[in-house]
Amino acid sequence: MTYELGILGAGNMAEAIVRGVLSAGKILADRIIAADVSPQRRELFETQLHVKTIDDNRTVAAQSQVLLLSVKPQMCKAVLEGIADVVNPDATIISIMAGISSSYIDSALGGKHHRVVRTMPNTPLLVGEGMAAIAAGRNATLVDMSKARELFESAASVIEVNEDQIDAVTAVSGSGPAYFFFLVEQMISAGVKLGLSAEQAHLLACKTAAGAAKMLVTSTDSPEELRRKVTSPGGTTHAAITTMQSMGLPETIEAALQACASRSRQLGM
């Protein structure tokens, strides 16, 4: 049996990708197989997605035309070495492992010029609003890149970048959702301190974030222009923005993204 898509590591991101391709009709459920050490994750894939699962990475690697590597980065060495002698030599290998280079993946698989596409998606894939960057490894073909693009486009917007830009992508979009969650978290906390109930503050902050995000992606105005339109000189918004600027928020954000990219490089192989 040969499967169109094989998955090593059936975590949340792999689940989001599979839900996307299934809902779009790109691949049928019986043409997908996934391996995971967790019985709970295997059960979820079987019962909710109707995808065959096993606990044997080697079988998946040997039988898949496209192989998605979605294990944790710290597990990649053992996983790759464990499948090196059986992985389909004609497979397109797509990795979502943070910090793990395509050259390392090829080397760990025996250095046989495997066609690796390195990617960095983010968690909004879970709601069909993801962002994914894809980068061709040295041996990847246009066909491989097309397969990677198709895999993510069901639940995300996709851009192509050079592999040496992936750490920057991680800082901006890969980890980016957490920055917005953190901002909304702080807005809720501040709203409660200003006298709102927790429920009121939560609704106000979350709906404001959702509405602002929709404006960002639908408006022809830049983020700076959208901000300017809300910020009347000497007004309430101006008071908030100037306070953020005076307390070094722009510098803090830049430093945070630099730290994220640096950590991605440190995790790299």
C-alpha positions as CSV (number, residue, x, y, z in Angstrom):
1,M,0.0,0.0,0.0
2,T,1.3,3.5,-0.9
3,Y,-0.2,6.5,0.7
4,E,-0.3,10.0,-0.8
5,L,0.5,11.6,2.6
6,G,2.3,10.1,5.5
7,I,2.8,11.9,8.8
8,L,5.3,11.4,11.5
9,G,4.0,13.1,14.6
10,A,0.2,13.5,14.8
11,G,0.1,16.7,16.9
12,N,-2.0,19.8,16.6
13,M,-0.3,21.3,13.6
14,A,-0.5,18.0,11.7
15,E,-4.2,17.8,12.6
16,A,-4.8,21.3,11.3
17,I,-3.1,20.4,8.0
18,V,-5.0,17.2,7.6
19,R,-8.3,18.9,8.4
20,G,-7.5,21.4,5.7
21,V,-6.7,19.0,3.0
22,L,-9.7,16.8,3.8
23,S,-12.2,19.7,3.8
24,A,-10.8,20.9,0.5
25,G,-11.0,17.4,-1.0
26,K,-7.3,17.6,-1.9
27,I,-6.6,14.1,-0.4
28,L,-9.0,11.4,0.7
29,A,-8.8,10.1,4.2
30,D,-8.0,6.6,3.2
31,R,-4.9,7.9,1.3
32,I,-3.3,9.3,4.5
33,I,-1.5,7.5,7.2
34,A,0.0,8.9,10.5
35,A,2.3,7.6,13.1
36,D,2.4,8.9,16.7
37,V,3.6,7.5,20.1
38,S,0.5,8.8,21.8
39,P,-2.6,6.5,21.8
40,Q,-4.8,9.6,22.4
41,R,-3.5,11.4,19.3
42,R,-3.9,8.2,17.2
43,E,-7.5,7.8,18.5
44,L,-8.3,11.4,17.5
45,F,-7.0,10.9,14.0
46,E,-8.9,7.6,13.6
47,T,-12.2,8.7,15.1
48,Q,-12.4,12.3,14.0
49,L,-10.5,12.4,10.8
50,H,-10.9,8.7,9.8
51,V,-7.2,8.5,9.0
52,K,-5.3,5.3,9.6
53,T,-2.8,5.5,12.4
54,I,0.0,3.3,13.7
55,D,2.9,3.6,16.1
56,D,5.5,2.6,13.6
57,N,7.4,5.4,11.9
58,R,9.2,3.0,9.6
59,T,6.1,1.8,7.9
60,V,4.8,5.3,7.3
61,A,8.2,6.4,5.9
62,A,8.4,3.5,3.5
63,Q,4.9,3.8,2.1
64,S,4.4,7.6,1.7
65,Q,4.7,9.6,-1.5
66,V,4.7,12.8,0.6
67,L,6.2,12.5,4.1
68,L,5.4,15.2,6.6
69,L,7.9,15.5,9.5
70,S,6.0,17.1,12.4
71,V,7.8,15.6,15.4
72,K,9.3,17.9,18.1
73,P,12.8,19.2,17.0
74,Q,14.5,17.5,20.0
75,M,13.2,14.1,18.7
76,C,14.2,14.6,15.1
77,K,17.6,12.9,15.3
78,A,16.3,9.7,16.6
79,V,13.3,9.7,14.3
80,L,15.3,10.4,11.2
81,E,18.0,7.9,11.9
82,G,15.3,5.3,12.7
83,I,13.7,5.6,9.2
84,A,16.9,6.3,7.1
85,D,17.1,2.9,5.6
86,V,13.4,2.6,4.7
87,V,12.2,6.1,3.7
88,N,10.8,6.2,0.1
89,P,13.7,7.6,-2.0
90,D,11.2,9.3,-4.3
91,A,9.2,10.9,-1.6
92,T,8.8,14.7,-1.2
93,I,9.8,15.3,2.4
94,I,8.1,18.3,4.1
95,S,9.3,19.4,7.5
96,I,7.6,21.7,9.9
97,M,10.3,21.2,12.6
98,A,11.5,24.5,13.9
99,G,15.2,25.1,13.6
100,I,16.0,21.9,11.7
101,S,17.7,22.6,8.3
102,S,16.9,20.7,5.1
103,S,20.6,19.7,4.8
104,Y,20.5,18.2,8.3
105,I,17.4,16.2,7.4
106,D,19.0,14.9,4.3
107,S,22.2,14.0,6.2
108,A,20.4,12.2,9.0
109,L,18.5,10.2,6.4
110,G,21.8,9.0,4.9
111,G,22.8,11.9,2.6
112,K,21.0,10.4,-0.4
113,H,19.9,13.7,-1.9
114,H,16.4,13.5,-0.5
115,R,14.0,16.2,-1.8
116,V,13.3,18.3,1.4
117,V,11.0,21.3,1.7
118,R,11.4,23.2,4.9
119,T,8.3,25.1,6.2
120,M,7.1,27.3,9.0
121,P,3.3,27.3,9.5
122,N,1.5,28.8,12.4
123,T,-1.4,27.7,14.7
124,P,-4.2,29.7,13.0
125,L,-4.2,26.9,10.5
126,L,-6.5,25.3,13.1
127,V,-9.2,27.8,12.1
128,G,-8.4,28.1,8.4
129,E,-6.5,31.4,8.8
130,G,-2.9,30.2,8.9
131,M,0.2,31.6,7.4
132,A,3.0,29.3,6.1
133,A,6.3,30.0,4.5
134,I,8.0,27.3,2.4
135,A,11.6,27.0,1.5
136,A,13.2,24.6,-1.0
137,G,16.1,22.4,0.2
138,R,19.0,21.9,-2.1
139,N,17.5,18.9,-3.9
140,A,13.8,20.0,-3.9
141,T,12.2,20.5,-7.3
142,L,9.4,22.8,-8.5
143,V,7.0,19.8,-8.2
144,D,8.1,19.3,-4.6
145,M,7.4,23.0,-3.8
146,S,4.0,22.7,-5.5
147,K,3.1,19.8,-3.3
148,A,4.1,21.7,-0.2
149,R,2.2,24.7,-1.3
150,E,-0.9,22.6,-2.0
151,L,-0.6,20.9,1.4
152,F,-0.9,24.2,3.3
153,E,-3.1,26.3,1.0
154,S,-6.2,24.6,2.2
155,A,-5.9,26.3,5.6
156,A,-3.3,29.0,5.1
157,S,-1.8,31.7,2.9
158,V,1.6,30.5,1.6
159,I,4.7,32.4,0.6
160,E,8.0,31.1,-0.7
161,V,11.2,32.2,1.0
162,N,14.9,31.3,1.1
163,E,15.8,28.8,3.8
164,D,18.0,31.3,5.5
165,Q,14.9,33.5,6.1
166,I,13.0,30.8,8.0
167,D,14.3,32.0,11.4
168,A,12.9,35.5,10.6
169,V,9.6,33.9,9.5
170,T,9.5,32.0,12.8
171,A,9.9,35.3,14.7
172,V,7.2,37.1,12.7
173,S,4.5,34.6,12.0
174,G,5.5,31.2,13.5
175,S,5.5,32.6,17.0
176,G,3.5,35.7,16.1
177,P,0.1,34.5,17.3
178,A,1.4,34.3,20.9
179,Y,2.3,37.9,20.8
180,F,-1.2,38.9,20.0
181,F,-2.7,36.5,22.6
182,F,-0.3,38.1,25.1
183,L,-1.4,41.7,24.1
184,V,-5.1,40.7,24.4
185,E,-4.4,39.0,27.8
186,Q,-2.9,42.3,29.1
187,M,-5.8,44.3,27.7
188,I,-8.3,42.1,29.5
189,S,-6.3,42.4,32.7
190,A,-6.1,46.2,32.4
191,G,-9.9,46.4,31.6
192,V,-10.7,44.6,34.8
193,K,-8.5,47.0,36.8
194,L,-10.4,49.9,35.1
195,G,-13.7,48.5,36.5
196,L,-15.0,46.1,33.9
197,S,-16.0,42.6,34.7
198,A,-13.8,39.8,33.4
199,E,-16.5,38.8,31.0
200,Q,-16.9,42.3,29.6
201,A,-13.2,42.9,29.3
202,H,-12.7,39.5,27.5
203,L,-15.5,40.2,25.0
204,L,-14.3,43.8,24.3
205,A,-10.7,42.9,23.9
206,C,-11.2,39.7,21.8
207,K,-13.8,41.3,19.4
208,T,-11.6,44.3,19.1
209,A,-8.6,42.2,18.1
210,A,-10.7,40.1,15.7
211,G,-12.1,43.2,14.0
212,A,-8.7,45.0,13.8
213,A,-7.2,41.9,12.3
214,K,-9.9,41.7,9.6
215,M,-9.3,45.4,8.8
216,L,-5.5,44.7,8.5
217,V,-6.1,42.0,5.9
218,T,-8.9,43.6,3.9
219,S,-7.9,47.3,3.9
220,T,-5.6,48.8,1.3
221,D,-4.2,51.0,4.0
222,S,-1.0,50.2,5.8
223,P,-1.0,49.3,9.5
224,E,0.6,52.8,10.1
225,E,-2.3,54.5,8.2
226,L,-5.0,52.5,10.0
227,R,-3.4,53.5,13.3
228,R,-3.3,57.1,12.3
229,K,-7.0,57.1,11.4
230,V,-7.9,56.1,14.9
231,T,-5.4,58.3,16.6
232,S,-6.7,61.9,16.8
233,P,-4.0,64.4,18.0
234,G,-4.4,65.0,21.7
235,G,-7.2,62.4,22.0
236,T,-7.6,59.2,24.0
237,T,-5.9,56.9,21.6
238,H,-3.1,59.3,21.3
239,A,-2.6,59.2,25.0
240,A,-2.3,55.4,25.0
241,I,0.0,55.2,21.9
242,T,2.4,57.9,23.2
243,T,2.6,56.1,26.6
244,M,3.5,52.9,24.8
245,Q,6.1,54.6,22.8
246,S,7.6,56.5,25.8
247,M,7.9,53.2,27.7
248,G,9.9,51.6,24.9
249,L,7.3,49.3,23.4
250,P,8.6,49.5,19.8
251,E,12.1,48.6,21.1
252,T,10.7,45.8,23.3
253,I,8.9,44.2,20.3
254,E,12.0,44.4,18.1
255,A,14.1,42.8,20.8
256,A,11.6,40.1,21.4
257,L,11.5,39.1,17.7
258,Q,15.3,39.2,17.6
259,A,15.3,36.8,20.6
260,C,12.9,34.5,18.9
261,A,14.9,34.3,15.7
262,S,18.1,33.8,17.7
263,R,16.5,31.0,19.7
264,S,15.4,29.4,16.4
265,R,19.0,29.5,15.2
266,Q,20.2,28.0,18.5
267,L,17.8,25.1,18.1
268,G,19.0,24.5,14.6
269,M,20.9,21.6,13.2
